[in-house]
Amino acid sequence: TLPCLPGARPCIPKDFGHGSLVCVCNATYCDTLDPLVVPAPGSYVKYESSKAGKRLERSEGSFQSSLRAPGLLLTLNISILYQHVKGFGGSLSDAAAMNILKLSRPAQDNLLRSYFSESGIEYNLVRVPMACSDFSVRPYSYDDVPDDYELKHFRLVDEDVKMKV
């Protein structure tokens, strides 16, 4: 198990031009967040990123019961629940896996920690495309034999075995 780094480490921005800033995450450094804490009833925590340079900047606030405040009005009815959120995550496509595997082992560890650990954004779900997708380097499927309804020729391809399984 990878150790979680205590406390937030700030973003070290890298500019790719055209307003494209990213936070550096490499073998020796990756920005982190303080562990998430559920806010008290009636209050919220907001994380904001922007082109102006904010990178998961944390701020806190309280919900107001007054309708006299100017600006956007968001009404919450906590007595009605429409859906259950199972979690948050991203997709592990062929392209993502290829890029992760090109990193050094320490950089891979830092990157995965930044997504899945308590010092990162705490993803808990991953979607893996079945066969190729628009982020694959070539078209492929698991059974290209016509009329093979019993799937006798079904097999995983190298991309699945080396990068996703």
Protein Blocks (a to p, Z undefined) as FASTA:
>chain_A
ZZddehjdddddddeejhiacddddfkbccdddddddddehiacdddddfkopahiacdd
dddfbfkbgcjdddddfkbcfbdcfbdcddddfklmmmmmmpcfklmmmmmmmmmmmkln
opabdcddehjdfkbfbdcdfblcghilnommgccdfklmmmmZZ
